[in-house]
Amino acid sequence: MAEFIIKSRKRKDYTQFTARIETDILENIKKIVKDNNLISINEFINDCLKFAIDNLKITNDEDNDLKKSG
């Protein structure tokens, strides 16, 4: 019979938040998590959000106008 093994993990602080995700994006997320044997959808989404925030570049309308005319 298989044993039930509990692994201690560092406890993280989470806040429950509801957001709408486009159906095709969610299906793609589920596939990525399953195909790569990742821990969870939540962990994957959190990692993606951290990456996006860390690599975020914000431009303002003035920057966009310069690119169009330049």
C-alpha atoms as a printed R data frame, in Angstrom:
   type eleno elety resid chain resno       x      y       z
1  ATOM     1    CA   MET     A     1   0.000  0.000   0.000
2  ATOM     2    CA   ALA     A     2   1.253  3.506  -0.842
3  ATOM     3    CA   GLU     A     3   2.310  5.748   2.021
4  ATOM     4    CA   PHE     A     4   0.866  9.179   2.620
5  ATOM     5    CA   ILE     A     5   3.892 11.455   2.942
6  ATOM     6    CA   ILE     A     6   3.637 15.031   4.132
7  ATOM     7    CA   LYS     A     7   6.417 17.346   3.025
8  ATOM     8    CA   SER     A     8   6.922 20.543   4.933
9  ATOM     9    CA   ARG     A     9   6.896 23.587   2.705
10 ATOM    10    CA   LYS     A    10   7.599 27.185   3.453
11 ATOM    11    CA   ARG     A    11   4.243 28.766   4.250
12 ATOM    12    CA   LYS     A    12   3.345 31.683   2.004
13 ATOM    13    CA   ASP     A    13   0.924 34.487   2.631
14 ATOM    14    CA   TYR     A    14  -1.960 34.273   0.161
15 ATOM    15    CA   THR     A    15  -5.033 36.391  -0.384
16 ATOM    16    CA   GLN     A    16  -8.090 34.899  -2.036
17 ATOM    17    CA   PHE     A    17  -8.929 36.992  -5.101
18 ATOM    18    CA   THR     A    18 -11.327 36.319  -7.923
19 ATOM    19    CA   ALA     A    19 -10.460 37.322 -11.460
20 ATOM    20    CA   ARG     A    20 -11.842 36.396 -14.846
21 ATOM    21    CA   ILE     A    21  -9.418 34.659 -17.199
22 ATOM    22    CA   GLU     A    22 -10.137 34.103 -20.855
23 ATOM    23    CA   THR     A    23 -11.170 30.489 -21.403
24 ATOM    24    CA   ASP     A    24  -8.446 29.719 -23.947
25 ATOM    25    CA   ILE     A    25  -5.757 31.159 -21.675
26 ATOM    26    CA   LEU     A    26  -6.962 29.087 -18.721
27 ATOM    27    CA   GLU     A    27  -7.015 25.921 -20.833
28 ATOM    28    CA   ASN     A    28  -3.456 26.681 -21.960
29 ATOM    29    CA   ILE     A    29  -2.389 27.213 -18.322
30 ATOM    30    CA   LYS     A    30  -3.941 23.894 -17.280
31 ATOM    31    CA   LYS     A    31  -2.149 22.111 -20.144
32 ATOM    32    CA   ILE     A    32   1.214 23.673 -19.271
33 ATOM    33    CA   VAL     A    33   0.850 22.714 -15.602
34 ATOM    34    CA   LYS     A    34  -0.186 19.153 -16.436
35 ATOM    35    CA   ASP     A    35   2.381 18.573 -19.221
36 ATOM    36    CA   ASN     A    36   5.237 19.858 -17.074
37 ATOM    37    CA   ASN     A    37   4.133 18.206 -13.822
38 ATOM    38    CA   LEU     A    38   4.131 21.557 -12.021
39 ATOM    39    CA   ILE     A    39   3.054 21.925  -8.404
40 ATOM    40    CA   SER     A    40  -0.197 23.778  -9.041
41 ATOM    41    CA   ILE     A    41  -2.042 26.203 -11.265
42 ATOM    42    CA   ASN     A    42  -1.859 28.792  -8.473
43 ATOM    43    CA   GLU     A    43   1.932 28.515  -8.216
44 ATOM    44    CA   PHE     A    44   2.291 28.766 -11.993
45 ATOM    45    CA   ILE     A    45   0.062 31.849 -12.230
46 ATOM    46    CA   ASN     A    46   1.911 33.502  -9.336
47 ATOM    47    CA   ASP     A    47   5.262 32.795 -11.021
48 ATOM    48    CA   CYS     A    48   3.960 34.226 -14.305
49 ATOM    49    CA   LEU     A    49   2.672 37.351 -12.574
50 ATOM    50    CA   LYS     A    50   5.993 37.864 -10.754
51 ATOM    51    CA   PHE     A    51   7.890 37.503 -14.040
52 ATOM    52    CA   ALA     A    52   5.543 39.915 -15.835
53 ATOM    53    CA   ILE     A    53   5.804 42.516 -13.069
54 ATOM    54    CA   ASP     A    54   9.604 42.214 -12.873
55 ATOM    55    CA   ASN     A    55   9.892 42.697 -16.644
56 ATOM    56    CA   LEU     A    56   7.182 45.306 -17.085
57 ATOM    57    CA   LYS     A    57   7.925 48.354 -19.218
58 ATOM    58    CA   ILE     A    58   5.415 51.152 -19.093
59 ATOM    59    CA   THR     A    59   5.193 53.765 -21.804
60 ATOM    60    CA   ASN     A    60   3.004 56.829 -21.794
61 ATOM    61    CA   ASP     A    61   1.145 58.361 -24.727
62 ATOM    62    CA   GLU     A    62   4.011 60.789 -25.337
63 ATOM    63    CA   ASP     A    63   6.451 57.879 -25.780
64 ATOM    64    CA   ASN     A    64   4.081 56.230 -28.259
65 ATOM    65    CA   ASP     A    65   3.697 59.486 -30.222
66 ATOM    66    CA   LEU     A    66   7.510 59.801 -30.504
67 ATOM    67    CA   LYS     A    67   7.802 56.254 -31.857
68 ATOM    68    CA   LYS     A    68   5.130 56.924 -34.508
69 ATOM    69    CA   SER     A    69   6.706 60.162 -35.741
70 ATOM    70    CA   GLY     A    70  10.343 59.065 -35.414
